[in-house]
Amino acid sequence: MKLVLLLVACLFGTIRAVQEEYGVGQRKFKLSDKIFLERQRDILHLFEHVNQPDKDHGKVYSIEGNIDAYTNSSAVKQFVSLYKQGLLPRGEIFSVFYHHHLQQAIALFKLFYYARDFDTLYKTAVWARSDVNEGLFLYALSTALVHREDTFNFILPPIYEVYPFYFFNGEDVEKAQRYKQADKGEGQVYTIYANYSGYYLNLNKEQSLSYYLEDVGLNSFYYYCNIYYPFWMDGDEFKLKNDRRGEQYYYLYQQLLARYYLERLSNGLGEIEFFNYEEPFKYGYYSSLRYPNGLSFPNRPNYARLTETFYNYGQSWTFKSRYGYAYTKVRDLESRFRNSIDSGFLLTESGKMVDLFSSDQIDLLGNVVESNPDSVHQRFYGPWQVYARHLLGYSYQPLDKYKVVPSALEHFETAQRDPAFYQLYKRICLYFTQYKIYLPPYTYTELYFPGVKIEKIDFDRLFTYFDSFDSDVSNAVYYSDPEKDSFKVKVRQQRLNHKPFTYRISVNSDKVNDAVVRIYLGPKHDEYGRVLSIDENRVNFVELDVFRYKFQAGQNVIERNSRQFYWYVPDRTTYKELYKKILGAIDGVEEFQLDSSEAFYGFPNRLLLPKGKPEGQVFQIYVIINPYRAPGRQEVQQNYYFHRVGTGMNYIDNYAFGFPFDRQIVSSEFKVPNSRLQDVVIYHKNLDDLNSSQAQNEP
């Protein structure tokens, strides 16, 4: 599923390796540059035990005394001003969805970003590691690293190991801390066998999918998406406009919704439900999470009332409590989205009207809905998601700007754990769908590729299963001397996975053709077994793969393995394993091999397929081949080993994201020889059964 957002720029960012041809590129390359390796080692140090104070040597560095070491003096002065006023203290909870926190995060990010060289960046980061709130530091540094020219190819350690509090239940963290207290320093590795929150408390049917909602790969993917493409980042200043950021914003959420729907069908559930702000929110949520400072994440009861009168009872309604007006703000902003789409015009800050239908302006609309700095009127089309997350998250109204207790929806690391996330973004995606309905459907001529015909598609049998996955949660405990303490503790969970598979597409081409191949996976039936029409079902197709291919005249057979899909990445190397490999390479013991999927981000390969059912569940595969159309990139693409933000490498061609499912479908126009729709069956098996010879040969 390309939820992968990699295609979607952000999404699913295309971490394509440099390719000699149009087929599969080499994803791994070796590094022998000792300077690079030493810098990677030093950066990794900054992420270890981030909740503990660092050594005092970082405090000797002076930002003001080294202002010439930064390329943007204004950014430095702005940060210094905020610092003197007082930043978010260490130990407090940080959330980018709170205004004061966000402003400080942007200022710190720019301080890192505009450091003149790596040495200045590192000195600044060491200082901030000691003196700045840990959550603020982690967010700003991570964002700067992936955007700087000299550090974008550094590997960030798995966020679920850096900040395990946001990925594992409070019970698991408590066990880890108990093991640490009882540890005798003998180097023993402790293992915590963990389940998901739905196992302990299932408030409603929605939380029965906690194995998917709480998957560490899924949630870290969404976190990294928003590190590479922050909603507050200026597209001109940081070149995000080259990546079609507005369109990819929509496509990210559309694909997330589609993938979740496939998983719901595998569990007997139907469509993601639609909610009304005027009625109590039907589905509550209990996160089981606990913040590092001991506070529990806010919970939402079933049938939670959303009105301001109830929600703000006993709280101040002054400007400092701006989130108390979330109910009104969300409804006002959604009304403006609807009115603009229906009228066909967006209002700019200067009072001009921009025609939404002179061409496909999905990129423009996406910027408006996200309310990023590229929006034509950021004040009028305000930060919908900020208020909506606060409203549905049911977090408390802050009495102080630094004493906040955000809900799960108010962190990118935890938002997808709450089923309300999907109901919320279903609302916003419906606006985009409405916009696309107003655009003309693709005609036969637009879909047809003369001289190219798909003759056959073969997929291996598709199997899913649950297997054990270990996550190092050592950062959840306190170390008196982190450099000498050998204590290790890990959490072992059952996570969804699939057996690797290969597909083959037989294509006849009348001549040499430069083309792009797209493969989608979608449902065939709803939860009642009714066959869905292709038009009503189009928003439920997940992009599995997309690649450029040069067809030769005559018969062509494309063969690709599921481990080759660029949109999907394997599990990340643990922090300790990564650090060990780097040290070995520095010492000349081994050569460090960098996997592009580690240095960028993608949708977890484990979740490529929905769970399916033991008896087999029918889905549909759709393949379409179209002529290659060069993308209109505003910057010449450089020979990066993998996707670099701002280069336009996040998309292969100039077709709309999700083509041809992005517009209404007319059945008589949709069936072209260069496309094919056929059934596939996904079986869910026990791992032991799957490993047996019978399971290898029989469903």
Salt bridges, closest charged atoms under 4 A:
ASP42 OD1 - ARG41 NE 3.14
GLU48 OE2 - HIS49 NE2 3.59
GLU64 OE2 - LYS84 NZ 3.25
GLU92 OE2 - LYS403 NZ 2.50
ASP119 OD2 - LYS123 NZ 3.30
GLU134 OE1 - ARG90 NH2 3.90
GLU149 OE1 - ARG644 NH1 2.53
ASP150 OD2 - ARG148 NH2 2.87
GLU174 OE2 - ARG178 NE 3.31
GLU174 OE1 - ARG290 NH1 3.34
GLU206 OE1 - ARG264 NH1 2.77
GLU214 OE1 - ARG417 NH2 3.45
ASP215 OD1 - ARG495 NE 2.81
ASP236 OD1 - LYS241 NZ 3.12
GLU247 OE1 - ARG244 NH2 2.88
GLU263 OE1 - ARG259 NH1 2.84
GLU271 OE1 - LYS426 NZ 3.52
GLU273 OE2 - LYS205 NZ 3.56
GLU273 OE1 - LYS282 NZ 3.99
GLU278 OE2 - ARG331 NH2 2.95
GLU334 OE1 - ARG427 NH2 2.72
ASP360 OD2 - LYS436 NZ 2.79
ASP360 OD2 - ARG663 NH2 3.59
ASP374 OD2 - ARG245 NH1 2.92
GLU410 OE2 - HIS390 ND1 2.91
ASP418 OD2 - ARG300 NH1 2.80
ASP458 OD2 - LYS456 NZ 3.57
ASP460 OD1 - ARG504 NH2 2.91
ASP467 OD1 - ARG606 NH1 2.78
ASP470 OD2 - LYS490 NZ 3.27
ASP470 OD1 - ARG492 NE 2.70
ASP472 OD2 - LYS576 NZ 2.96
GLU483 OE2 - LYS55 NZ 3.16
ASP485 OD2 - LYS180 NZ 3.05
ASP514 OD2 - ARG548 NH2 2.77
ASP526 OD2 - ARG530 NE 2.68
ASP535 OD1 - ARG538 NE 3.39
GLU543 OE2 - LYS2 NZ 2.92
ASP545 OD2 - ARG560 NE 2.61
ASP571 OD1 - ARG495 NH1 3.23
ASP571 OD2 - ARG606 NE 2.77
GLU635 OE1 - LYS239 NZ 3.61
ASP653 OD1 - ARG518 NH2 2.74
ASP662 OD2 - LYS436 NZ 2.96
ASP679 OD2 - LYS524 NZ 2.73
